[in-house]
């Protein structure tokens, strides 16, 4: 572990912040229900001298710390948990049955709080720091809710950054990627309306299940025959529901799709072809289709300049050997993308280690690696001090 790189002030806070992280882990809350978590965050920030705004995007919290003239930087952590039954058996396992911090948002929150306390104690920067504790990242649009509540107007930032843990990479190693880093995510609900009937006389009905089966097979041609093989595109059929009995041909059937891309152009192409294909397949069987196409998350695009800056800060501090150089884009999505559409910045990752049995995110056996907390917090402090250097403020006013 990279203990030799941890800032002394952060090392002094390590046990306190591990206890805080495990406390949050034991009391997980779903999106827009983070009442206890947000109250805890607000209480800590107030104690440390931050200006605190609550209820931003319903349950979001923003802490602001000013130390002289200069630019403004934003750092964001997510707070919500997932509807998963935890199986870790840890002493601090979830006490809210069916809800679990299976993505490490407890660790992200504790990491940013550790940095927050250190920054308040040292104030070795000149400018403004906005710490954004976001609700409802897991598919409920918490970032969009905060933006709709005036996040970037009320807490203007010259750049904003976020960090997420990734199991499978060495614990504490940092990874950066310029450009399209996380995929767009759209949810498509398709209702196929046929003609119900008796299973013994199928020729007198229009079977929506057969239509759905044909649509599923035809959808596979979109990625293989319509999208450039060098581009990333995913069309996954997650569910099909129809009928109640083996001898009844249902009147209708419903299917749901997850659609992902790493460029806005491919995202648009997928929507066009899915829509054309579904209607065409349904019509060819004498059925019709209704499509509800929900645009959930855009492609997350890291600003080239801010990503290069953030990487350089890490390299100067940790050395190139502790950076994840083989990092590639993820086909998962992240609603920090909405914020990056309006403010330059970068979304980086921190290795969470191999985990028990290689346990991945959103798994009931997952746990955030507390060894990553001091490295992540130290990096946030390093980034703030590099982005808001005291020397630059002195030279501007000398």
N, C-alpha and C positions, 0 to 999 in steps of 0.2 A: 504494500500500500504506500501511497505517496506522502507519508507522514512528514517527511523532511521539508515539504513544500507548503505545509499548512501555516497560515499566518499565526503568530503567537497569540494574538487577541482572539482569534477564532478557536484555537486549541483550548483556550481557557473556558470557552463556552460549550465545548463539545458535549460533555455529559448532560448539561442543562438542555441542550437542543435535542439530544437523543431521547431524553425523557419526554420532551414536548412532542417529538415526532411520534413516539409510541403511544402517547396519550391521544393524539389525533387519530392514530390508526385504530385504537380501541373504540373510538366513538365516530364511525364514519357516517356521512350524510350524503344523500343523493343530490343531484343537481337542483338548484334553487331552493334547497332545504338545508343549506349549510349554516343554520342559525347559530349553533353552538361554536362551530369552527370559526365563523366570521367574527363572533363576539370575542373569542379568544385572541384572534389576530389583532383586532382593534384594541383590546386591552393592552396587549404587549406593546404595540406601536405607541400608544399614548404614554405608557410608562417611560418609554425611551425618548420622548420629546418630539414625536412626529405630529404633524397636522393630519388628522384622520377624518376621512369621509366614508361613511357607511351607506348601505343601500344603493350602491352604484350598480346598476344592472340587477336590481332586486336584492341579492345577497352578497354582492361584491364589496370589497374594501380597498381603498387607496390610501396609502400613507405617503406624506410628502415631507422631505427634509431639505432645508435650504442652508447653504453654507457659502455665503458670498456671491459675487456676480458670476455669470457664466451661462453655459448652455443647460439643457435639461435632458436627462436620460430616464428611460422607463425600464423597469425590470418586472416581468410577470411570472406568477406562479398560479397553478390551478389548485382548487380545493376540494372538488367533488369526488365521491366514491361511485362504485358500480353495484348493480343489483346481483351480487354473487354471494353464495354461501361459502364462507372461508373454511379451509381445511388445514391451515398451517399448524394448529395446535399450540401456537405461541402463547406465552403468558399474557401478552397484550393483544391477543386476537380480538376480532370484532365482537362487541357486546350488543350489537344491533343486528340480530339474525337476518340473513338475507341481504345484507349490505356490507361491502368490503372495499378497502383501499387496495384494489388489485392492479392499479396502474402507477402507484408511487406518488400520487398527488399529496399524500401526507408528507412524504420526503421532500417534495418540491416546496411545499409551504414552510416546513421547518428549515430548509436550506436558506430560503429567502429571509426568514425571520432571524436566523443566525447572522446573516450579512447585515440585516437592518440594525441589529443591536450594536455590532462592531462599528458600522458607519456612524451611528449616533454618538458612540463613545469617542471616536477619533476625529471625525469631520475633516479628514485629510483630502478634501476636494474643494473645488470652487464652482458652485452652480446649484442645480436643483435635481434631486432624486425623487422620482415617483415610483413607489412600489405598488404594483397592481396584483391584488389577490382575487383571482377570477372564479366565479361560480360556473357550474354547469358546462364544463368542457366536453363531457361525454355525450355528445350528440344533441344537446338541448339548446345550443346557441348562446352560451353565456357571454362569449366575446361580443357577439352582435348585440346582445342586450346592454352591455356596458357601453358600446359605441352609440347605441340609440339613446343612452342616458347622458351623452355628451362627454365620454371619456377623454377623447383627444382634444376637445375644446376646453374642458375644465382643467385638464392636466396635460397641457401641451408638451410634447417631447420632440427633441431633435432626432432621436433614434430610440428604438425599443427592442428589448431582447427577451427571450424565453429559453428555458432549459428543460429537457426531458431525459429521464434515465432510460437506458437501453440494456436489458440483460444480454449476455453473450459477449460483450466487450469488456476488457479489463477494467476493474473497479477504479473509478476516478479518472480514467482517460477521457479526454474531451474530443468531440468530433464536430466538424464544421463542413458545410456544403453550400456553395454559392449557386443561386438560381432556383429552379423548381425542385423542391426537396420533399414535399408531402403531396399526395395525390388529392385531386378533387374527389368528392363523394356525393353521389346523387342516389336517391331512393325512388324506384319506379314501382307503382302499384298498377297492375293490369287486371281489369275485370273482363272476362270473356263471357258473352251472353249468347247462349244457343237456344235450343228448344228441348225441354225436358220430356222424358217419356219412360216407357217400360224397357228394362234391359233385355227382354225377350224379343222386342221388335225395334231394334236400333235404327232401322231404315226410316222409321217415322219420327225420329228425333234428330236434333243437331247436337252432337256430343261435345260439350265445352272442354272435357278432359282430353279428348283427342286433339282438339285445337291447341290446348296448352302444351301437349307433348310435341306437337309440330313446331310451335313457337320456340320451345326450349332448344330443339335441335337446330332450328334456323338461326337462333341467336348466336350459336357458336361460329357461324360463318362471318360475323361482323368483325371480330378481332382478327381472324385468320385471312380474310379476303377484302376487307375495306380499310383496315388500318395499316399504315406503314410498319413493317416488321421491326423497324428500329425504334418505334414509339411504344410507350407503355399504355395498355388499355385492358381493362378488366370488366367483364359482364358476368356476374354470378347470380344464378337463380336461387334465392334463399328459401322460398316456400311456395307450395301449391296447395290450395284447399278447395275441395269440391265434394259434394255428395254426402249422403248419410247411410246408404245401404247398397249392397252389392248388386241388387236387381233393379236399381233406379238410376236412370240417366239424369244427371242434375240439370237444372235450368241454367246455372252459371257456375263459373269457377274463377278463383282469384289467385294471382301469383305475384310475388314481390321480387324485385331485383336490386342488387347493389352494383352501381356503375362507377368506375374510377378511371382517372386519366391523369397524366402528368403535364399536359399542356391544355390551355383553354381551347385550342383548335381541335384537338382530338376529343375533348369533352363535348364540343358542339357537334362534331361528326357522329359520335355515339348516339346522342339524342336524336339526331335526324334519322339515322338508320334504324334504330330501335323502333321509333314511331312508325316509319314506313313499313318495316317488316311485320310488326304486330298487326297493323290494320290489314295488310295484304294477306297474311296467313289466315286471319279470321275470316275475311271475305271469301277466300278460296274454299272454305268449308260451309259457307252459308251462315256464318255467325258474324257477330260484330264485337268490337273491343272498345273499352273505355280506358284511357290512360291518365293516371295522375303522376306527373313527373315532378318530383320535388328536388330542387337544387339546394343541397344541404351545405356543403363546404366547397369553397374555391380551391384551386391549386395554391399551396403555400410556396411563395417565391421569396427567397432570401436575397436581400439587397447585396450586390457584389461588393461595394465599398465597405459597408458595415460588417459584412461577413469576413472580409480580409482583415479589417481592424480587429475584430473579436478573436480571430485565429492568431493574429500576431501577438496580442496580449497573452494568450495561452502559451504560445511557443516561447516567448521571452521569459515567461515565469516557470513553466514546467519542462521546457525542452521539447524538441520535435519528437523524441522517442516516446513521449507520453500523449501524443495526439493520435486520433484514429484516422489514419491516412487512407484506408480503403473504404471509407464511408460512402455509401451509395443512397440514392433517393428511396424513400419508403412509400409503399402503396397504401398505407394507412393514411388517415386524414387528421387534421388538427385545426380547430377554429381560430387559432392565433393567426391563421391566414387572413381573416377579415381585418385584423389590426394592421398586418403588413401591407394590405391594400391601401391603407390610408397614412401609414407612417413608415419610413425606411427603418430597417432593422434586420435581425437575424434570429433564427430558431436553431439552437445547438443541442447537442446530446452529451450525456455523461454516462460512461460505462457503469453498469450495475454489477459486474462480475458474472461468473458462469451461472450462479444460482444453484439451488438444490435440484439436481437432475436436469439442469438447463431450463428451469422454469421460466416461462415467458409471461409477458404482460397479459392481463385479463384472465389469468389462470387462478383457480381457487387456492393454489399452494404458493402463490407469489408473495414476496415481501421486499420492500425497499431495503437496500443495503446501507446500514448506518455508517459504514466506513466511507461512503461517498459524501456524506453531509459536510464534513469540514473542507474537503476539496472544492465542492460546489460553492459553498459559502465564501471561501477564500477567493475563488475566481470572480464571483460577483463583486467583491470589494476591489480586486485588481482592475476589473473592467471599469467600474465607476471612477476610480482614481486616474485611470488612463484617459477616460473620455472627458473628465472634468479636472484637468491638472491645475494645481494651485499655481504653478509657475506661469502658465498661460494667462491666468487672471492677473497676476502681478504685472506681467509685461504689458498687458492691455491698459493698465491703469498707472503705469510708471511715467 
